[in-house]
């Protein structure tokens, strides 16, 4: 049924909430803002632009200013590239799912709102390059998810009918991205996405094999 499966990274292939929190704590300490303690539910930011949730974090900690936003964005980018791969892990069944899909002849791609630098760090650490024909990051397009720019980026390399494409993600941005692209979407079940209404919902990534 599906000839192309597009994966999200943070929260989908990667369990990266702990890595993000660690990078935030290090960044806040470096900026002299103290540890991040007021709200640990980092997953609520999955799928949203980094600058947007940086502003939210600083406001919650009563540390907001335009100068602090700029400082935090720049330093956080550096810290996440270094810290992220060490603290993140692959979600259960991720590699097995990618291996099985590839053996079935299904083409694989990634659409992520990670910047290119972070993608390179994570892909190198987890050796993910071997699975994907095309990876489109927010650095490669004018607008990240939920806009369709990353799908257009992928489609240039892997042409497919929209009815043959499945998006696999975990956030509202992934659902809206799929709707904007006219493709179906499967969500990896998580507390932060229970109210969303995807085409499919899976408890583990290897359940995708039954869908395709």
Backbone bond lengths (Angstrom), bond angles and torsions (degrees), N, CA, C in turn:
res aa  C-N    CA-C-N  psi(-1)  N-CA   C-N-CA  omega(-1)  CA-C   N-CA-C  phi
1 X - - - 1.465 - - 1.529 110.65 -
2 X 1.316 115.88 -45.09 1.464 120.12 -179.29 1.523 110.64 -108.10
3 X 1.330 114.51 135.62 1.465 120.06 179.03 1.527 112.69 -108.17
4 X 1.328 115.91 -16.65 1.456 121.39 179.50 1.524 108.83 -137.25
5 X 1.340 116.10 128.12 1.461 121.44 175.45 1.524 107.83 -118.31
6 X 1.325 115.89 126.75 1.465 123.11 -179.88 1.527 108.41 -107.65
7 X 1.322 116.22 126.60 1.460 121.15 -179.46 1.525 111.56 -107.31
8 X 1.324 114.91 144.49 1.453 122.86 164.39 1.537 106.99 -82.88
9 X 1.334 117.36 163.24 1.467 120.75 178.52 1.532 112.27 -101.09
10 X 1.343 118.28 -77.40 1.467 121.33 -176.06 1.521 111.34 -58.48
11 X 1.339 115.91 122.34 1.450 120.43 177.75 1.512 113.90 87.53
12 X 1.319 117.82 -13.45 1.464 121.70 -178.30 1.522 109.66 -112.80
13 X 1.310 118.00 -77.86 1.462 119.46 173.51 1.523 110.40 -71.96
14 X 1.325 116.20 -33.80 1.462 121.12 -175.31 1.525 111.99 -111.18
15 X 1.317 116.15 135.27 1.458 122.33 167.39 1.525 105.41 -90.43
16 X 1.320 116.20 94.77 1.461 120.50 -169.31 1.524 114.14 -118.06
17 X 1.346 118.00 8.13 1.465 119.90 -178.57 1.528 111.07 -59.52
18 X 1.331 116.74 -43.88 1.456 120.47 179.39 1.512 112.47 -64.75
19 X 1.333 115.84 -37.28 1.465 120.51 179.22 1.527 110.98 -66.34
20 X 1.330 116.33 -40.94 1.459 120.68 178.88 1.523 110.29 -64.83
21 X 1.344 116.78 -44.15 1.453 120.33 -179.86 1.523 110.94 -62.87
22 X 1.324 117.83 -41.57 1.455 120.88 178.64 1.526 110.97 -63.14
23 X 1.327 116.62 -43.02 1.464 120.13 178.70 1.524 110.96 -64.02
24 X 1.332 116.84 -36.95 1.464 120.82 177.60 1.525 110.33 -64.80
25 X 1.341 117.01 -46.52 1.459 120.43 -179.48 1.526 111.54 -59.85
26 X 1.320 116.59 -44.14 1.466 120.67 179.51 1.525 110.28 -63.99
27 X 1.313 115.80 -42.24 1.468 120.23 -179.15 1.520 111.37 -64.45
28 X 1.332 117.00 -45.94 1.459 120.24 179.34 1.526 110.99 -61.44
29 X 1.331 116.23 -38.95 1.465 119.86 178.89 1.527 110.63 -65.01
30 X 1.322 116.63 -42.86 1.466 120.75 179.93 1.525 111.78 -64.27
31 X 1.318 116.11 -31.19 1.458 120.80 -179.96 1.531 112.24 -85.34
32 X 1.342 116.09 -3.37 1.451 119.77 -178.72 1.511 113.38 73.64
33 X 1.335 116.84 24.45 1.467 121.23 -177.90 1.520 112.14 -98.57
34 X 1.328 116.15 -0.94 1.455 119.73 -179.18 1.517 111.30 83.07
35 X 1.342 118.37 168.97 1.470 121.24 -179.57 1.520 111.53 -69.19
36 X 1.298 115.68 154.20 1.460 121.89 179.06 1.525 108.35 -83.93
37 X 1.316 117.19 107.33 1.461 120.29 -173.55 1.529 114.10 -126.27
38 X 1.312 117.56 -9.45 1.467 118.16 -167.98 1.525 114.01 -83.20
39 X 1.322 119.26 -18.36 1.472 121.03 -179.87 1.518 108.24 -162.26
40 X 1.322 116.83 110.23 1.464 120.50 -173.07 1.525 113.30 -95.03
41 X 1.314 118.28 2.71 1.457 120.35 -178.43 1.530 110.14 -81.12
42 X 1.308 116.78 73.01 1.462 122.24 -178.10 1.526 111.65 -65.15
43 X 1.326 116.82 -28.01 1.463 120.04 -176.75 1.527 112.80 -61.00
44 X 1.309 117.75 -20.88 1.479 120.21 179.68 1.520 111.58 -64.56
45 X 1.328 117.29 -17.51 1.456 120.76 -179.20 1.532 113.05 -93.79
46 X 1.326 117.19 -6.58 1.463 119.11 -176.87 1.527 110.14 -57.22
47 X 1.310 114.79 131.65 1.455 120.33 177.78 1.514 114.72 90.23
48 X 1.337 117.58 -4.96 1.464 120.08 179.67 1.529 109.85 -104.69
49 X 1.324 118.21 154.42 1.465 120.84 -179.23 1.522 111.62 -59.58
50 X 1.331 116.53 142.12 1.461 121.86 -175.85 1.524 112.01 -58.79
51 X 1.314 117.11 -42.12 1.465 119.32 -179.49 1.527 111.17 -60.75
52 X 1.321 116.59 -37.80 1.464 120.47 -178.55 1.522 111.11 -62.90
53 X 1.331 117.70 -46.01 1.460 116.44 -178.09 1.529 112.38 -80.42
54 X 1.327 117.20 -19.79 1.465 119.37 170.99 1.526 109.81 -62.95
55 X 1.317 116.45 -44.50 1.462 120.66 178.32 1.535 110.75 -60.87
56 X 1.333 116.56 -41.16 1.462 120.82 179.64 1.524 111.43 -63.70
57 X 1.327 116.30 -45.16 1.470 120.55 -179.85 1.523 111.44 -59.96
58 X 1.313 115.92 -44.52 1.460 119.60 -179.06 1.521 111.68 -66.75
59 X 1.325 117.04 -37.44 1.466 120.11 177.62 1.519 110.77 -66.37
60 X 1.335 117.17 -40.71 1.459 120.68 179.95 1.530 111.36 -63.66
61 X 1.320 115.33 -31.74 1.455 119.23 179.53 1.511 113.48 -92.96
62 X 1.321 116.02 9.36 1.472 121.40 -178.87 1.528 110.62 55.55
63 X 1.342 114.92 39.93 1.464 120.62 -178.84 1.530 111.56 -123.94
64 X 1.325 116.08 15.43 1.465 118.83 -171.83 1.525 112.87 -74.06
65 X 1.325 114.06 134.31 1.459 123.42 166.34 1.516 105.77 -163.57
66 X 1.317 117.43 155.66 1.463 119.99 179.17 1.532 110.47 -59.81
67 X 1.332 115.47 -37.66 1.472 119.13 179.71 1.520 111.00 -63.69
68 X 1.345 117.24 -41.83 1.461 120.68 179.29 1.529 111.63 -67.16
69 X 1.337 116.33 -35.66 1.467 119.53 177.05 1.531 109.86 -61.38
70 X 1.315 116.68 -48.46 1.460 120.50 -179.03 1.525 111.05 -62.23
71 X 1.321 116.55 -43.75 1.463 120.22 -179.57 1.520 110.77 -64.32
72 X 1.326 115.84 -43.35 1.455 119.37 -177.05 1.525 111.61 -68.01
73 X 1.334 117.19 -42.45 1.461 120.44 179.53 1.521 110.60 -58.22
74 X 1.312 116.61 -48.46 1.462 120.31 -176.32 1.526 112.35 -65.98
75 X 1.334 116.92 -44.25 1.459 120.07 -177.99 1.529 110.75 -74.00
76 X 1.319 117.24 -37.05 1.461 120.99 178.90 1.525 110.94 -62.62
77 X 1.321 117.57 -40.01 1.458 120.22 176.68 1.518 110.29 -56.27
78 X 1.325 116.71 -45.13 1.465 120.60 179.72 1.525 111.04 -65.24
79 X 1.335 116.74 -46.59 1.457 120.39 -176.15 1.525 112.74 -66.03
80 X 1.339 116.67 -39.55 1.465 118.51 -177.79 1.525 111.41 -68.04
81 X 1.318 116.92 -33.43 1.464 120.05 178.05 1.524 111.08 -65.57
82 X 1.338 116.50 -32.69 1.472 121.19 -178.41 1.525 111.62 -89.01
83 X 1.332 116.04 -47.15 1.458 121.62 -174.61 1.524 112.74 -81.18
84 X 1.327 115.84 -38.59 1.454 121.29 -172.27 1.513 115.61 -49.77
85 X 1.339 118.80 -56.74 1.467 119.53 -177.08 1.522 113.57 -60.31
86 X 1.322 117.71 -28.77 1.469 120.91 -178.19 1.530 111.98 -74.50
87 X 1.318 117.06 -28.60 1.463 120.87 -175.25 1.526 113.10 -105.20
88 X 1.296 118.22 -16.38 1.469 121.07 178.23 1.523 109.78 -82.87
89 X 1.307 115.10 165.24 1.463 120.57 174.29 1.517 108.38 -146.41
90 X 1.298 116.09 160.42 1.457 120.14 177.06 1.517 109.40 -74.66
91 X 1.312 116.60 142.17 1.452 119.97 175.88 1.528 110.07 -67.85
92 X 1.337 117.46 151.38 1.463 120.34 -178.82 1.525 112.49 -53.74
93 X 1.321 115.28 132.67 1.456 120.91 177.29 1.510 115.28 82.02
94 X 1.336 118.32 2.20 1.463 120.62 -174.64 1.528 112.00 -62.51
95 X 1.315 117.71 -55.26 1.463 120.44 -176.96 1.520 111.77 -65.98
96 X 1.329 116.52 -40.43 1.459 119.77 178.70 1.530 111.13 -61.35
97 X 1.321 115.53 -38.92 1.465 120.39 179.13 1.513 111.07 -65.94
98 X 1.317 117.28 -45.82 1.461 121.31 179.83 1.526 110.88 -63.23
99 X 1.324 117.27 -42.31 1.468 121.72 178.71 1.524 110.33 -61.73
100 X 1.326 116.94 -46.17 1.464 121.07 -177.23 1.522 111.78 -67.16
101 X 1.324 116.92 -41.23 1.462 119.99 178.74 1.521 110.77 -63.00
102 X 1.307 116.26 -42.04 1.460 119.94 179.90 1.530 110.59 -64.49
103 X 1.325 117.59 -39.94 1.467 121.28 178.82 1.526 111.59 -65.14
104 X 1.336 115.66 -29.33 1.463 120.09 177.31 1.527 112.22 -76.54
105 X 1.322 116.83 -5.74 1.458 120.41 -178.96 1.507 113.83 84.73
106 X 1.333 117.15 11.85 1.460 120.92 178.58 1.524 108.84 -83.08
107 X 1.290 116.43 131.88 1.468 121.59 -178.23 1.527 109.35 -81.29
108 X 1.332 115.32 145.97 1.449 120.39 -172.42 1.516 111.42 -125.38
109 X 1.344 114.77 142.57 1.462 121.14 178.76 1.524 108.79 -145.75
110 X 1.328 115.83 168.95 1.459 122.29 177.43 1.515 109.33 -128.85
111 X 1.333 116.00 135.66 1.464 122.87 170.61 1.513 106.26 -122.52
112 X 1.325 117.22 114.09 1.456 120.85 -174.18 1.520 112.22 -138.39
113 X 1.313 115.40 146.37 1.453 120.42 174.31 1.522 112.04 -89.27
114 X 1.334 116.78 10.10 1.460 120.25 166.69 1.525 108.74 -64.84
115 X 1.336 116.29 150.64 1.460 118.95 170.32 1.522 108.39 -78.56
116 X 1.312 116.84 164.06 1.464 121.52 -176.03 1.521 111.49 -57.78
117 X 1.323 117.50 -41.81 1.463 120.40 -178.19 1.520 111.93 -58.30
118 X 1.323 117.44 -41.08 1.455 120.89 -179.99 1.519 110.85 -71.00
119 X 1.319 116.13 -40.24 1.460 119.31 176.92 1.521 110.59 -57.17
120 X 1.316 117.23 -46.03 1.459 121.29 -178.63 1.521 110.92 -61.86
121 X 1.325 117.53 -40.52 1.462 121.41 -179.59 1.524 111.46 -65.16
122 X 1.328 116.97 -46.44 1.464 120.41 -178.39 1.526 111.85 -70.97
123 X 1.315 117.12 -41.17 1.458 119.80 -179.45 1.522 111.29 -64.64
124 X 1.317 116.75 -37.99 1.453 120.07 177.98 1.527 110.83 -66.31
125 X 1.320 116.33 -44.73 1.470 121.00 -177.44 1.521 112.08 -64.21
126 X 1.336 116.91 -43.63 1.469 121.13 -176.20 1.527 113.30 -97.95
127 X 1.319 116.84 2.55 1.477 122.86 177.68 1.536 110.90 55.13
128 X 1.313 116.29 51.78 1.461 121.73 -175.92 1.526 113.73 -90.97
129 X 1.317 118.00 -15.87 1.465 120.69 -176.31 1.518 112.87 -55.89
130 X 1.308 117.58 -33.04 1.465 121.73 -175.37 1.522 113.44 -64.10
131 X 1.328 117.26 -17.22 1.460 119.59 -174.93 1.528 114.10 -95.15
132 X 1.312 118.42 -24.52 1.462 120.24 -166.84 1.526 112.64 -113.47
133 X 1.322 114.16 133.18 1.470 120.24 176.84 1.524 111.56 -78.05
134 X 1.325 116.36 -30.89 1.461 119.80 -177.70 1.524 109.71 -147.62
135 X 1.317 115.59 135.83 1.466 122.04 174.79 1.521 107.89 -126.89
136 X 1.326 116.83 122.98 1.461 121.59 177.59 1.521 108.47 -115.32
137 X 1.324 115.89 119.87 1.458 122.36 178.86 1.522 109.52 -102.92
138 X 1.317 115.76 173.79 1.457 119.71 177.56 1.527 110.45 -66.47
139 X 1.339 117.09 -19.52 1.464 121.01 177.44 1.525 112.55 -73.31
140 X 1.344 116.30 -17.64 1.464 120.87 -174.95 1.521 113.77 -93.49
141 X 1.328 116.89 -6.21 1.465 120.59 -173.39 1.528 110.25 -134.47
142 X 1.317 115.03 168.00 1.471 119.66 177.07 1.518 111.08 -75.90
143 X 1.338 116.33 -36.72 1.465 120.85 -177.27 1.526 109.29 -133.58
144 X 1.324 115.71 131.40 1.452 119.53 177.75 1.520 111.71 -80.80
145 X 1.324 115.80 -175.34 1.452 119.82 175.34 1.536 109.28 -59.84
146 X 1.326 118.47 142.31 1.453 128.40 18.44 1.529 115.70 -89.89
147 X 1.327 118.46 2.42 1.460 119.54 177.10 1.531 109.56 -67.79
148 X 1.312 116.64 160.91 1.465 121.42 -171.09 1.529 114.30 -86.76
149 X 1.336 117.95 5.72 1.460 120.64 -174.13 1.530 112.78 -56.96
150 X 1.336 117.74 -39.81 1.459 119.99 -178.44 1.524 111.27 -69.96
151 X 1.322 117.49 -30.98 1.466 120.26 175.38 1.521 110.36 -67.14
152 X 1.319 116.37 -42.18 1.471 120.56 177.46 1.519 109.95 -61.89
153 X 1.330 116.16 -40.54 1.462 122.04 176.95 1.526 110.82 -58.93
154 X 1.325 117.17 -45.12 1.465 121.68 179.86 1.523 111.34 -69.02
155 X 1.328 116.59 -42.00 1.462 121.08 -176.48 1.525 112.80 -62.55
156 X 1.315 116.89 -26.86 1.463 119.94 177.60 1.529 111.24 -66.33
157 X 1.317 116.10 -29.64 1.461 121.21 -179.32 1.528 112.62 -95.24
158 X 1.346 116.01 -31.52 1.472 121.03 -177.05 1.522 108.60 -131.78
159 X 1.318 117.82 84.68 1.466 120.02 179.79 1.535 110.77 -64.29
160 X 1.326 116.54 136.32 1.460 121.50 177.86 1.514 109.11 -160.04
161 X 1.324 115.86 148.25 1.449 120.20 173.30 1.529 108.94 -66.38
162 X 1.313 117.54 142.55 1.460 120.22 -176.34 1.523 112.52 -58.57
163 X 1.324 116.79 -32.90 1.457 120.06 178.34 1.515 113.25 -69.93
164 X 1.325 116.58 -10.00 1.465 121.54 179.79 1.530 112.55 -102.99
165 X 1.342 116.24 8.60 1.472 121.14 -175.08 1.524 109.61 -115.22
166 X 1.340 115.52 133.13 1.461 121.68 176.25 1.518 109.35 -121.61
167 X 1.336 116.85 131.10 1.455 123.05 173.56 1.519 108.37 -96.79
168 X 1.337 117.14 133.86 1.464 121.83 176.89 1.521 107.79 -118.54
169 X 1.336 116.79 118.02 1.457 120.46 -176.91 1.510 111.93 -147.27
170 X 1.334 116.10 -162.53 1.461 120.15 -177.97 1.528 112.89 -143.23
171 X 1.326 117.94 -4.62 1.466 119.32 -170.71 1.522 112.32 -126.91
172 X 1.332 114.66 170.64 1.455 120.32 176.91 1.521 110.52 -61.50
173 X 1.330 117.63 -32.58 1.464 120.37 178.42 1.518 111.05 -62.86
174 X 1.335 117.15 -35.64 1.462 120.43 179.59 1.525 111.45 -70.61
175 X 1.331 116.13 -39.20 1.469 119.52 177.82 1.526 110.25 -65.63
176 X 1.321 116.74 -46.98 1.464 120.28 -179.55 1.528 110.77 -66.26
177 X 1.308 116.95 -36.56 1.465 121.40 175.75 1.522 110.33 -58.60
178 X 1.324 116.71 -49.12 1.463 120.52 179.80 1.516 111.67 -61.25
179 X 1.327 116.30 -43.00 1.468 119.77 179.50 1.529 110.46 -63.36
180 X 1.327 116.90 -41.84 1.466 120.57 179.30 1.526 112.28 -66.24
181 X 1.324 116.42 -26.42 1.472 121.24 -179.48 1.520 112.29 -91.13
182 X 1.330 117.96 -13.58 1.456 121.40 -177.97 1.513 113.03 76.64
183 X 1.345 117.08 30.45 1.462 121.55 179.28 1.525 109.31 -121.21
184 X 1.331 116.81 165.97 1.461 120.89 178.43 1.523 110.39 -84.83
185 X 1.349 113.85 159.04 1.463 118.75 -176.31 1.522 110.58 -136.20
186 X 1.331 115.84 138.85 1.457 123.08 172.37 1.520 108.13 -114.55
187 X 1.329 116.98 133.86 1.456 121.33 178.85 1.520 110.33 -106.72
188 X 1.339 115.14 135.41 1.448 120.74 169.13 1.526 106.51 -76.22
189 X 1.304 116.61 118.45 1.457 121.30 -172.98 1.524 111.93 -58.88
190 X 1.333 115.81 133.28 1.463 122.52 179.87 1.525 108.50 -156.54
191 X 1.329 117.75 155.72 1.471 120.02 -178.62 1.518 113.99 -55.80
192 X 1.337 116.90 -31.66 1.470 119.22 -175.40 1.529 113.38 -82.13
193 X 1.348 118.00 -3.85 1.467 117.45 -178.41 1.529 112.96 -123.54
194 X 1.331 117.68 14.42 1.467 120.31 -174.48 1.530 113.52 -64.42
195 X 1.325 117.26 -25.91 1.464 119.76 -178.16 1.526 112.62 -86.93
196 X 1.317 116.74 -8.02 1.464 120.89 -179.18 1.524 110.59 -79.18
197 X 1.323 116.10 157.24 1.465 120.91 -176.72 1.523 110.14 -123.48
198 X 1.340 116.79 82.21 1.466 120.50 177.26 1.530 110.47 -80.07
199 X 1.302 116.54 177.23 1.464 120.80 174.26 1.523 110.81 -73.69
200 X 1.330 115.16 -33.09 1.465 121.41 179.18 1.530 108.39 -138.99
201 X 1.308 115.63 154.30 1.462 121.63 174.20 1.530 107.54 -135.10
202 X 1.323 116.85 130.86 1.463 120.59 -177.20 1.526 109.70 -126.41
203 X 1.336 115.93 146.38 1.459 120.98 179.49 1.522 111.43 -83.70
204 X 1.326 115.88 -29.04 1.465 122.40 177.62 1.524 108.55 -137.91
205 X 1.332 116.15 156.25 1.458 119.56 -177.88 1.518 112.54 -63.46
206 X 1.333 118.11 -31.66 1.465 118.07 -178.08 1.532 112.80 -68.94
207 X 1.334 117.07 -11.00 1.468 119.19 174.97 1.539 111.05 -70.69
208 X 1.307 115.81 -15.43 1.466 119.98 176.03 1.516 110.94 -61.20
209 X 1.317 117.17 -29.56 1.466 121.21 -178.24 1.523 111.29 -62.02
210 X 1.335 117.59 -31.62 1.455 120.22 177.93 1.522 112.01 -73.21
211 X 1.330 115.62 -28.97 1.464 120.39 -178.59 1.530 110.75 -73.57
212 X 1.341 116.39 -44.41 1.457 119.08 -175.54 1.523 112.57 -77.07
